[in-house]
Amino acid sequence: MEKVSLWLVSVTVCVSLISLGMAEDEVNRSLQGQYGLNGSLSCVQAKADENGMYPPLPHFDPDTHELLVAAESATHTSLGVAQLSGDGSWIDKSRTLGLSHTLISVGDVPVPPQPEIDCEGTYTLDSDGLLELEQTCTQTIPGDVPLTATIGPLFYRGYVGADPRMIVLASVSDNIASMQLALPDGTVVGAVEGMCTGVQTLVRIDSDPLYFAQFGNGVGGFTSDVVLANPSQTAAVSGTVDFTDDSGAPLEVGMATGGDPVSSVNFSVEPLGAVTISTDGEGDLLVGSAQVNGDGDLGGVIRFNFPGVGSAGFGSSEALTGFISPVQRQAGGLSTGLALHNPGQDAVTLHLTLRDESGVPVTGGTETIEDFPSLGHLAKFIEELFGEADTNDFRGSLVVEVTGGRVAASIMEFDSATAKFTTLPVTPLN
């Protein structure tokens, strides 16, 4: 059976087994996504004098925490959506903000609801699950001369459990926050500082995409079926299956339902139901990756059908910053193939190393692939990846490390003499 490039053997297939754990990096990746946010923040600041000036900090006695000057308290309540990148950046856009003032010596002073506020920042997560966030917020204050208020930095911390679907972040004790007011040209016209306490509750509202690093259709009836199952007992899940080529561009594929080729297919899965999205097996051979985005959790598998050979089905691939997999190549047609998909929005750099069974790098067994594009796809056998290495009758491992993002990977072993496919594990690096 003729072996075709892109680790196609007559027609191509690849696989991945997900390896899950609670390592720090994996928990951090699990934070990636959107969260509904419900927060409150109370700040006490010195009351301005008749000239609009505020006394210097501190406003509290450091031992008793009693107010040293007349002061006012501002309490903010907010609702919004926060986006955690999974690798340290936080974006909280268009948060609606309510505000009330209390003058310590006078009483409550109601304040109308405020314009939306946008927050950005960074966070870190350690091996104990401690999540620490630093954020700065900006808000436009309307008027004859609109002002921009910059608030922060604000510091929060909390712990992430095994299921990071709800996270409670409390402000750091004695959090000092400042606010600057600036004209449209950037000129600062005022500044205040205060001591703030607060809490933010984050509840996960999105679902993780499913990544299939290898997808194909055409040339003599080769088809792919994306099979999706909805584990919810009460809610339907809707979304799209999107196909991309090696460069990350949309890949138009003929579907079994007929019509013109498409690069995206809409679906809806009823509670505890399943759907199958199938290609038509017609035309030239097309290969790439498939990504499933839904408004709820889904389970999924991709099934390849090879005319005259058989079928194989493989689960979705986890996006990783690095992984290892066993590989081998033997005389008679057996070889290991690798497929990669970049699910991120930026190009990444791939560092591939072929190692023997002792873990020692093989001569000629290193390869660096720069600018692997966003949504891009790569599929090759090990002898194609490492043309300078002696892979005849080889057993060892393949290590892939990623700079600048993550990749989803699928590894398969194919014996052309017996037409046998074997899935191989993709294990995250520690």
Secondary structure, DSSP 8 states (H G I E B T S, - for coil): --EETTTEESSB----B------HHHHHHHT-EEEEEEEEEEEEEE---TTS----S--B-TTT--BSS-EEEEEEEEEEEEEE-SSSEEEEEEEEEEEEEEETTTEEEE---EEEEEEEEEEEE-TT-EEEEEEEEEEEE-SSS-EEEEEEEEEEEEE--SSTTEEEEEE-TTEEEEEEEE-TTS-EEEEEEEEEEEEEEEEE-S---EEEEEEEEBTTTBEEEEEEE---SS--EEEEEEEE-TTS-B--B-BTT-SS-BSEEEEEE-TT-EEEEEB---SS-EEEEEEEEESS--EEEEEEEETTTEEEEEE-B-EESEEEEEEEEBTTTEEEEEEEE--SSS-EEEEEEEEETTS-EEEEEEEEEEEE-TT-EEEEEHHHH-TTS--TTEEEEEEEEEESS-EEEEEEEEETTTTEEEE-B-EE--
